[in-house]
Amino acid sequence: WEEFEVHFKEVHFAFYEILQKTFPDLTVNEKRLCAFLRLNLTTKEIAAITHQSVKSINMARFRMRKKMNLESDVDLAGYLAAL
């Protein structure tokens, strides 16, 4: 994960700062999920990378939407890509 994060920060250098300012109550795992979604990875791909079930990833996405106050019709990956 550390190696991925270093490369991610090189390409998307301000993403974590903007995410922290906009949503300061996100956990480390939620920020990690945001990074994967920013890269436009599918739920299945994220589940494979993180060694979690697809159901767990979907639940994490649901909880994250709730924290971000996003409606269900808003594309989460698109929203994060626009940050």
Buried (B, 14 or more C-beta within 10 A) or exposed (E): EEEEEEEBBEEBEEBBEEBEEEBEEBEEEBBBBBBBBBBEBEBEEBBEBBEBEEEBBEEBBEEBBEEBEEEEEEEBBEBBBEB
